[in-house]
Amino acid sequence: MSTLLILIPVSLAFGLLALVAFLWAQRSGQFDDLDGAANRILFDDDPPQPAKKAEPAPEGPSGPEK
């Protein structure tokens, strides 16, 4: 019986803590866009960039070296 005197207030405190955490998440906008993250994984972020061609090395002041 003495354990119930400890467990009931502890469980009520955990329940209150969970309620406070849920209300904080609700007010901070955690549940605003539930489908966005699910759809975001299906699409690429950026289109692939075309490959760049190699540019010739710049020549020195006296022309190309031999």
Biotite code that builds the C-alpha atoms (Angstrom):
import biotite.structure as struc

atoms = struc.array([
    struc.Atom([0.000, 0.000, 0.000], chain_id="A", res_id=1, res_name="MET", atom_name="CA", element="C"),
    struc.Atom([2.851, 2.383, 0.717], chain_id="A", res_id=2, res_name="SER", atom_name="CA", element="C"),
    struc.Atom([4.153, 1.976, -2.849], chain_id="A", res_id=3, res_name="THR", atom_name="CA", element="C"),
    struc.Atom([0.862, 3.316, -4.182], chain_id="A", res_id=4, res_name="LEU", atom_name="CA", element="C"),
    struc.Atom([1.457, 6.502, -2.212], chain_id="A", res_id=5, res_name="LEU", atom_name="CA", element="C"),
    struc.Atom([4.616, 6.981, -4.297], chain_id="A", res_id=6, res_name="ILE", atom_name="CA", element="C"),
    struc.Atom([3.544, 5.569, -7.663], chain_id="A", res_id=7, res_name="LEU", atom_name="CA", element="C"),
    struc.Atom([0.269, 7.497, -8.043], chain_id="A", res_id=8, res_name="ILE", atom_name="CA", element="C"),
    struc.Atom([1.832, 10.980, -7.648], chain_id="A", res_id=9, res_name="PRO", atom_name="CA", element="C"),
    struc.Atom([4.771, 9.967, -9.847], chain_id="A", res_id=10, res_name="VAL", atom_name="CA", element="C"),
    struc.Atom([2.446, 8.747, -12.604], chain_id="A", res_id=11, res_name="SER", atom_name="CA", element="C"),
    struc.Atom([0.339, 11.909, -12.337], chain_id="A", res_id=12, res_name="LEU", atom_name="CA", element="C"),
    struc.Atom([3.507, 14.005, -12.593], chain_id="A", res_id=13, res_name="ALA", atom_name="CA", element="C"),
    struc.Atom([4.614, 12.090, -15.728], chain_id="A", res_id=14, res_name="PHE", atom_name="CA", element="C"),
    struc.Atom([1.153, 12.544, -17.240], chain_id="A", res_id=15, res_name="GLY", atom_name="CA", element="C"),
    struc.Atom([1.239, 16.273, -16.531], chain_id="A", res_id=16, res_name="LEU", atom_name="CA", element="C"),
    struc.Atom([4.740, 16.496, -17.999], chain_id="A", res_id=17, res_name="LEU", atom_name="CA", element="C"),
    struc.Atom([3.574, 14.706, -21.158], chain_id="A", res_id=18, res_name="ALA", atom_name="CA", element="C"),
    struc.Atom([0.601, 17.071, -21.448], chain_id="A", res_id=19, res_name="LEU", atom_name="CA", element="C"),
    struc.Atom([2.853, 20.116, -21.082], chain_id="A", res_id=20, res_name="VAL", atom_name="CA", element="C"),
    struc.Atom([5.249, 18.730, -23.731], chain_id="A", res_id=21, res_name="ALA", atom_name="CA", element="C"),
    struc.Atom([2.369, 18.094, -26.120], chain_id="A", res_id=22, res_name="PHE", atom_name="CA", element="C"),
    struc.Atom([0.919, 21.577, -25.629], chain_id="A", res_id=23, res_name="LEU", atom_name="CA", element="C"),
    struc.Atom([4.354, 23.135, -26.171], chain_id="A", res_id=24, res_name="TRP", atom_name="CA", element="C"),
    struc.Atom([4.804, 21.166, -29.408], chain_id="A", res_id=25, res_name="ALA", atom_name="CA", element="C"),
    struc.Atom([1.325, 22.153, -30.562], chain_id="A", res_id=26, res_name="GLN", atom_name="CA", element="C"),
    struc.Atom([1.918, 25.860, -29.957], chain_id="A", res_id=27, res_name="ARG", atom_name="CA", element="C"),
    struc.Atom([5.374, 25.869, -31.550], chain_id="A", res_id=28, res_name="SER", atom_name="CA", element="C"),
    struc.Atom([3.998, 24.512, -34.840], chain_id="A", res_id=29, res_name="GLY", atom_name="CA", element="C"),
    struc.Atom([5.376, 20.968, -34.757], chain_id="A", res_id=30, res_name="GLN", atom_name="CA", element="C"),
    struc.Atom([2.166, 19.522, -36.197], chain_id="A", res_id=31, res_name="PHE", atom_name="CA", element="C"),
    struc.Atom([1.406, 22.171, -38.855], chain_id="A", res_id=32, res_name="ASP", atom_name="CA", element="C"),
    struc.Atom([2.661, 20.328, -41.955], chain_id="A", res_id=33, res_name="ASP", atom_name="CA", element="C"),
    struc.Atom([2.368, 16.566, -41.538], chain_id="A", res_id=34, res_name="LEU", atom_name="CA", element="C"),
    struc.Atom([2.518, 15.747, -45.259], chain_id="A", res_id=35, res_name="ASP", atom_name="CA", element="C"),
    struc.Atom([5.447, 18.004, -46.173], chain_id="A", res_id=36, res_name="GLY", atom_name="CA", element="C"),
    struc.Atom([8.189, 15.808, -44.749], chain_id="A", res_id=37, res_name="ALA", atom_name="CA", element="C"),
    struc.Atom([6.606, 12.679, -46.232], chain_id="A", res_id=38, res_name="ALA", atom_name="CA", element="C"),
    struc.Atom([6.470, 14.217, -49.713], chain_id="A", res_id=39, res_name="ASN", atom_name="CA", element="C"),
    struc.Atom([9.844, 15.948, -49.501], chain_id="A", res_id=40, res_name="ARG", atom_name="CA", element="C"),
    struc.Atom([11.727, 12.648, -49.554], chain_id="A", res_id=41, res_name="ILE", atom_name="CA", element="C"),
    struc.Atom([10.168, 11.709, -52.898], chain_id="A", res_id=42, res_name="LEU", atom_name="CA", element="C"),
    struc.Atom([11.593, 14.656, -54.839], chain_id="A", res_id=43, res_name="PHE", atom_name="CA", element="C"),
    struc.Atom([15.165, 15.710, -55.546], chain_id="A", res_id=44, res_name="ASP", atom_name="CA", element="C"),
    struc.Atom([16.282, 18.987, -54.041], chain_id="A", res_id=45, res_name="ASP", atom_name="CA", element="C"),
    struc.Atom([18.106, 20.351, -57.083], chain_id="A", res_id=46, res_name="ASP", atom_name="CA", element="C"),
    struc.Atom([18.136, 19.263, -60.717], chain_id="A", res_id=47, res_name="PRO", atom_name="CA", element="C"),
    struc.Atom([21.433, 17.649, -61.769], chain_id="A", res_id=48, res_name="PRO", atom_name="CA", element="C"),
    struc.Atom([23.996, 20.130, -63.084], chain_id="A", res_id=49, res_name="GLN", atom_name="CA", element="C"),
    struc.Atom([25.539, 19.523, -66.528], chain_id="A", res_id=50, res_name="PRO", atom_name="CA", element="C"),
    struc.Atom([29.175, 18.437, -66.500], chain_id="A", res_id=51, res_name="ALA", atom_name="CA", element="C"),
    struc.Atom([31.622, 21.293, -67.016], chain_id="A", res_id=52, res_name="LYS", atom_name="CA", element="C"),
    struc.Atom([34.258, 21.034, -69.714], chain_id="A", res_id=53, res_name="LYS", atom_name="CA", element="C"),
    struc.Atom([37.873, 21.362, -68.628], chain_id="A", res_id=54, res_name="ALA", atom_name="CA", element="C"),
    struc.Atom([39.297, 24.795, -69.365], chain_id="A", res_id=55, res_name="GLU", atom_name="CA", element="C"),
    struc.Atom([42.775, 25.056, -70.944], chain_id="A", res_id=56, res_name="PRO", atom_name="CA", element="C"),
    struc.Atom([45.571, 26.055, -68.592], chain_id="A", res_id=57, res_name="ALA", atom_name="CA", element="C"),
    struc.Atom([46.460, 29.753, -68.814], chain_id="A", res_id=58, res_name="PRO", atom_name="CA", element="C"),
    struc.Atom([49.616, 30.577, -70.684], chain_id="A", res_id=59, res_name="GLU", atom_name="CA", element="C"),
    struc.Atom([52.548, 32.317, -69.028], chain_id="A", res_id=60, res_name="GLY", atom_name="CA", element="C"),
    struc.Atom([53.714, 35.834, -70.028], chain_id="A", res_id=61, res_name="PRO", atom_name="CA", element="C"),
    struc.Atom([56.221, 34.458, -72.577], chain_id="A", res_id=62, res_name="SER", atom_name="CA", element="C"),
    struc.Atom([53.807, 32.043, -74.244], chain_id="A", res_id=63, res_name="GLY", atom_name="CA", element="C"),
    struc.Atom([53.327, 28.334, -73.786], chain_id="A", res_id=64, res_name="PRO", atom_name="CA", element="C"),
    struc.Atom([56.183, 26.486, -72.130], chain_id="A", res_id=65, res_name="GLU", atom_name="CA", element="C"),
    struc.Atom([58.051, 23.848, -74.135], chain_id="A", res_id=66, res_name="LYS", atom_name="CA", element="C"),
])
